Amino acid sequence: MNIDLELANDSSAGLQAAAAVDGSRIIELRPRCALTPRTACICLLTVALPTFTVAGIYTLQGFWPILGFAALEIGLLGWALCHSMLAGKRGETITVTADSVTIARHTAGGRQISVFLRHWTRVRLKAPLSTLHPSRLTLESQGRVCEVGRFLTEDDRRILAARLQRLVGSVNQSPTI
């Protein structure tokens, strides 16, 4: 397996790997997620211990509702950490072969696959409606549209768009892989 060094060495991008396998190119997209289950537990315990200590002191003085609000606060923090970790497990795999472009989207709910004919596929990086919104990178073919790299930064999305444009080409154009 040959590793495409242009993407493999780009540590700033969410483009994890691009490899040539049997005449095809595979691009893995993963969100950046520095939070591991261990660091999530440490974070939750670091916040929970002082929170419940202070709430316990005030509860002993008769201010019992504080304990309920502390539990609610820690519960919401735990939910947010779990949600963040689940979002970090999503990803996309884009496979470009001589005939097709396949996008496999991996989420907590399962896997969704979209297949486009490479010869008729167009890569479009749509400008945002305002400066506060991100751009949209889409692959379009025969009236179907699939957005890729929603979780990427703007720079990473531009890098991916340029790479996909080189691999897929324009409509009626199929560059060598």
C-alpha positions, 0 to 999 in steps of 0.5 A: 500500500502506497501512502500519499505523503501530501495528505499523510504529512499534513497534521493540521488537516482532518484528512487522516490518510490517502492511500492508493489501493488497486488503482483507487485513492482512499481519503479518510476524514475524521474530526479532531478529538483530543478527548479520550474516555479517561480524560473525560472521566478526569474532567468530570471528576475534577469538576464534580468533586469541588462542586459536591463538596461545596454543595454538601457544606451548604446542604448541612447548613440547611440550603438543601436545594443546592445539592439538587442543582449541583447534581443537575449541573454535573449530570449536564456536564456528563451528558455534554462530554458523552455527546462530544465523544460520540461526535468524535467517532463519526467520519467519512471515507471517500474512495475514488476509482477509475469508474466511481466515487464512493462516500461512506459516512460513519456515524453512531447510528450506522453507515450511509454510502453514496456512489457517483459515476466519476465521469459525471461527478462535479466537486463544488466548494460553495461559498457561505451565505455570510461570513459567520457560516462555513462553506459547503463542499459537495459532490454532485452527479445526475441531480444528486448531491452529497456534502462531505467534510462538514466537521472540517475547518475552512482550510481543511475543506479547501485542501480537500476540495483541491485534492478531490478536484485533482482526483475526480476532475471536471464533468466529462473529464477523468484524470488518471488516478 
